[in-house]
């Protein structure tokens, strides 16, 4: 289905977008905006309604792209270390009728449901990004009004870095409210690290000892590269382990279908990394990651929590991500949200990401602003494992 307002085109499937449009946008170099990547996510998640917006100039030339997903979001799925506070916020939201009592919240998301970061909106460099954001806000509202059967309750645009806020804050003029959730943990690789031992040498004694203990506790683990040849055998076990991680998560917009791994591995080859962790003949964990230009984005992991402490599974995984980054001569590792403290203990630092939210109905949207002001990211004790801060700031 295609709608065509003055400045935007709407598509209900990646397959509907002409190849010429992709060529003119020139966004294929970015993994998350490659049509085959987007098609894989769309194909493997039929429970989500995917749509795509192409913004055009006065000559109908494409100048920006945005992916949108409509999901049923269950507010009761939010968990938090501060359970009492979250319970009070949920109750307050229901009393004010911002949050539905029984039915899920119908949420339109612009951005990636499954990945932290600015991976939902692509703008060609020569265009005014503030104008593009305004056009996108109008296009999203038009989409919602033109699809009344969807009964969308709210719009969410995610995740904007601090350097992008001067642009994203234009959304305030369209009644969007900014708020912060858990910070994204990022790791900068020192260009002087040639091998993993160089990373260990840069650490303070306490953290280097901790790393060596983790390797000692995990010495019986066998790490296997997951390939197109062996992925079918391993997927069921990985899915079981991933479900354990999902059930322990504080917050999820959606559950990733690991069947997409096969498509992504076929599409990206060596740039999509999957490794499984074994004790004897039992899989006890896996990691996955996307190499996007000079960055490694940790994608999804699975862990046998019953064996995690004894064998330091998760800690070993974090070191393996760093080892991959060093070996591939990358600049950064994006570890994503959650488990912030242990990630900081290996050298990751928090990066603020801002989300913009608005309710479709004006009165409820004003109440929503008060509700969002009470939401605060989880605090954690930041660790500083390197001998000097400078060691982790070099590229």
N, C-alpha and C positions, 0 to 999 in steps of 0.2 A: 504494500500500500504506500502511495506517494502523495505527500501534501506539498504544496508549493506557494508559501507566502512570498512576500517581496524579497526577503533576504535569506531564506532558508529552505532546504529540501529535507524531507523526512523519508527514511527507509526502514522497513520492518525486518530486513535481513541483510547481511553482508553481501549475499549473492546479488542483490538488487542494485548495488552501487556499481556504476560503469567503471571499467578498468581505466578509461581516460581520466576519470575524476581522481583516482589514486595517483596516476602519473602527474597530474597537475598539482596535486597537494604536495607530493614529494615527501610523504611521511613514512615511507616503507623502510627507511634506515633505522627507525625506532621500532624495536621489537613489539612493544605494546600497541603500536598503531599499524602494524602490518596486517593486511586483510586476512591472511591465512591464520595468524595468531588469534585474531578476533573471531574468525569463523570456528576455530577449534573450541573456544570458550562457549560460543553460542550453541554449537551442536551438542555439547556434552552437558548442557544445563537447561533442559526443556521446561523446568519449573519456573524459570525466569523469563520474563518478556523483554527481549532485547529490541532496541531501536537505535537509529543512528541519525545524527543531524549533520548536514553539510551546509555551512554558511557560505553565501556567495556574495560577490560584489555587484555593482550596478550593471556590469556586463555579463553577469551570471557565471563568472569564473569562480571556482571554489577557493576559499581563503582560510577555512577552518573546518575542523572535524570534531565531533563530540559523540561519545558512546553513552547511551543511557540504558538503564535496566529498571524494570518495575518489579518489586518484590513484595511479598507478604512478610512484614517484620513483626515478630512476636516480642513485645516489650518485656514479657516475663522471662525471656531467654537471657536478659542482661544479668550477669553476676558480677560481684565485686567484693573485694576484701572488706569493704565497709557495707556489709549487707543491710544493716539497719537503716543507714542513710538512703541507700538505693530503694529499699522498700518504701520509705517515707516519700521519696520523690515520685515513685510509681503511683502511690496512693493520691498524692497531690495532683499529679497529672490527670488521673481519672476523675477526681472531684471537679477539676476545672474543665473536664471534657476535652482536654488536649489529647489524651491517650484513650483509645477505645476500651471499654470494659471487657469485652469478650473477643470480638473479632480482631484479627491482626491489623496493624497499621499498613495501609497501602502506600508504599514509599517509592518515589521515583528518584533514582540515583544517577547523577552525572559524575563519572569517574569509575575506577575499577572496584567492583564489589570484593575482589579477592586479593588485591595487592595494595600496600600502602604507598602513597606517593602521587605525584602529578602525572597520572597515566590515563586520564579520561578526556582531556581537551588538547587538541593540537592546533596551533595557530602558525600560519606561514610568517616568517620573520619580518617581512616588509610591512605587515599590517599593524594598525593601532590596536593593541591588546585590550585597552580599556573599552574601546568601541565594540570589539568582538565579544567581550563578556556581557555587555549590555544586550547585544543581539541574541546571545545565547539565552539569557534570562527571558527575553520575550519569546524566543522560539520554544522554550520548555513550557511556558504558560500556554502558548498556542497548541502545543501537542496535547497537553492535559485537557484543554477545552474541546479539542477535536476528537478526543477519545473518552467521552463521558462514561462509556460502559466500564472503563477501567476503575472508575471511582477512586482516583488518586487523592490521598489525604495530605501528603506533604512532599516537598522537594528537598533533596540533599545534594549539595555539590561538594566534592572532596578531592584530594587533600592538598591544601595550598601551603607551600613553604613560606617562611617569613618574608623572603625577598619578593614574593609574588603578591603580598597583601595589598600593596598600593594599587594593584590592578583588581584583585578579587574584591576589595572593599567597595567597588562600584555596585556590588550585589546588594549592599545595604539600601541603596536607592530603590531597589525592587523588593524591599521588605524581607530580605534574608537576614538572619541573625548568626553572627560568627560564634563559634565555641570550640574549645580544645578537648581532645580525648587523649588517650595514652600517646606518649611521644614515640617517634620512630627512632630506633637505635641504629646509628651509622658508625662505620669504622673506616678511618683513613689509613691507607697503607703507605708506609715510608718507602720511598723509591730506592733507598739504600739496602732494603731487605732483599737479599738474593735467594736465601733459603729460609726455612722455618726457624732454624736455630738463631738466625739474626733477629727475628721477632722475640724469641725467648731472651736473648741477650739484652734486649732493650728494656726488659721488665725489671721492676724492683724485685729484690730477693724473695720477698713473701709471696708474690704472685707467680714468680718463676717456679718456686717450690710447689705451689698449688697446681700449676700446669703439669709438672712432672709426676705429681701424685695421681692426677687424672689419667695420664698415660699409663701409669703403673696399674691402676685399678681397671683400666680398659684393655690391658694387653692381650686378653684372651679373645677380644672381639676381632672378627674377620670382616673387612670392608670389601664389598663387591661393587663393581661398576654395573649399573643397570643399563642394558642396551636394548635395541629393538629385537634382538634375538632372544633375550631372556625375560622381557618385561611382562609377557602374558602370564608366565608362571608366578611372578613376584607380585603382580597387582593386587590379588585378593588379600595377601598378607599385609601389604602396605595400607590397603584400605581399612583393615581392622585396626592397625596401629594409629592411623590418622583419626579415626572416629574417637579413639581414646583421648587424643589431643583436643579435638573439638569439644568433647564433653567437659573438659577441664578449663576451657577458655572462658574468660570473663565476658567477652563480647564478640559476636560474629554476625556479619550482615548476611552471610550465606555459607553453605557447605560446598567445598570444591569437590567435583567429581574427578577422581584420580584417573579415570579412563582417558581424560584429556592428556595425560602424560605421554601416551603413545603418539598422539598427533603432534604434540610439542617437540618430542624427541625426533620425530621424523622431519618436522619443519626446521628445527634449529640445529640438529646434529650435535656437535661438540659444545655448542653454546647453550644447550640445555643439559644441566648436570643432575643426574640421579644416582645416588649411592645407597646401598642397603647394608645394614649392620647385622652380623650374625654371631650367635653363640652356638657352637656345634652346628646343628641343622635347623636351628630356630632363628627366624628373623626377629630382632629385638628393636629395630629402628630403621629409619631411612631419612635422607635429606634430599632436597631438590633445590635447584637454583637456576636463574636466568642470567646469562652474561649479556648485558645490554651496553654496547660500546665498551667503555673502560670501567664498568661497574658490574659487580656480582650482586644480584638481588636474591636473598634467601627466599624461597618460594614456600613450600610446605614441608613439614617434618612429621614423622611418626615415632612414638617412643613407647616402649614397654615400661610403664611407670613402676611396676613391681621390681624391676631389675635396675632401674635408673640409678638409684643411690649407690648400690653395691658396685656397679660397673661404670659409673660416671659417663653414662651414655650421652646425655645432652651436652655436657661440658666438652666431651670429645668431639661432638658434632661441631660445636662453635669453633674449636681449634682447626678442624678440618676445613671449614669454610675459609678461615684465614690462610691456611696452607694452600688451598686452591687459588686464592687471590694473589698470593706471592708468586706461585708457580706460573700463573697466567699473566703476571706483570700488570695487574689491574690497579686502579687508583682508589676505589672505594668498595665497601661491602655494605649493603643495605640489609640489616638484620630484621627489620620490621618491628612491629609492636609486641608487647608482652615480654615477660621474664626480663625486665629492664636491668635489674640489679646484677644478675649473673652475666648478662651481656656486657655491662659496664666493667665487670671484673676481668674481661678479656681485652678491654680497650675501646669498646663502643661508647659513643657519647650521644645524648638525647638531641633530637631535632624536632622542633615544634611543627606540628601540622594543624592547620585550621580548617574546620568544616563549616559550611554555611547551610542553614536550614530555614525553611519557612513552611508554615501551614497554608493550605490552599484557601481556607476561609479567614477573612480579615480579623474578626474578633478573636478567634482561637489563636491566630498568629501573634497577636499582641500578648496574650496570656503565655504563649510558648516562650516568648523572650524572657519572661520572669522565671519560667521553669528552667531554661538553659543556663541562667546565671548561677544556679545552684549546683550545676554539674562541674566537677573539677577532676583533672587527671589524677591517677594514683601517684602518690609520692613514693620515692625509693631512695636508698642511700647510694649516691653515685660513688663508684670506685675509681681510683686513679692508679692504674697498675704500672705505668711507665716511670722510668727514672726521672725524666723531665717531661713537661707537657710538650715541649718542642718535638720530642721523638715521635709523637702521634699526629703532628700537624704537617709534617713534610709530605709532599706528594712525589 
